[in-house]
């Protein structure tokens, strides 16, 4: 098969691409016009193809290396590449992921211009943050209302505790006078959802702690970083710098990534972290469940649509 031209590799919209890869203990290289990763088992070497035209981002974990030729091909297909530790947990301190973004002087500017039209005014940033939270709940209600697997595990909108948590949060959003208040009620909602998920899965003594190594905490951290990958991809494709956050704080370099990832984390990551922990799933099985959820419920499409809509509304806030 003849090599594909770089222009042809961009034919699939990022919001429609299917794959997020996490690789470890392998070498990523270019061979015969394709990007492959090489694994070594005993005395055998195995080459595995990466369909870069249908890939949104690649996380390179521990024991990985990548060649310049492979990076050139990934950049030509607009694939985002990030370095992380084992299981997607970053090597860098805090919550930052070091991303290598393909460079192009021809990315559209309309979305960053729309974003910047409101970002420097605090009250407008608050309105944008409220919009994100409203969309977050609307997405959860939509997904949890139709996901049969979640219903089978006891996550249904008809239950009093879930309905009360969501209703209370929605009614409190508009009453917030600043982002600090919004963060407080958002934290309360997530805490309530942890409690609900723990009850549904009969998980005793759960406390959210990023340092804990129990399965539920480990899966939450792992799944969240997959969501960060989608969020970072969304913002890069739209040309909006990660530092222009509306909720998580202007002093955090990648804070807007966290704002966008929050649109789907509680809906798609949180319940499955507890379910997979209850079922003693492996890390790989949990990761596959997360990627299935992203695809099944069009998470990347939803992120794109929400950020684009907010950018368009910016001038009218």
Secondary structure, DSSP 8 states (H G I E B T S, - for coil): -----HHHHT-S-GGG--EEEEE-SEEEEEETTEEEEEEEETTEEEEEE--GGGEEEEEE-TTEEE-HHHHHHHHHTT-EEEE--GGG--SSSTT--EEE----TTS--HHHHHHHHHHTSHHHHHHHHHHHHHHHHHHHHHHHHH-HHHHHTT--TTSHHHHHHHHHHHHHHTT--SHHHHHHHHHHHHHHHHHHHHHHTT-TT----TT--SHHHHHHHHHHHHHHHHHHHHHHHHT--TT--SSS-TTSTTHHHHHHHHHHIIIIIIHHHHHHHHTT--HHHHHHHHHHHHHHTTHHHHHHHHHHHHHHHGGG-
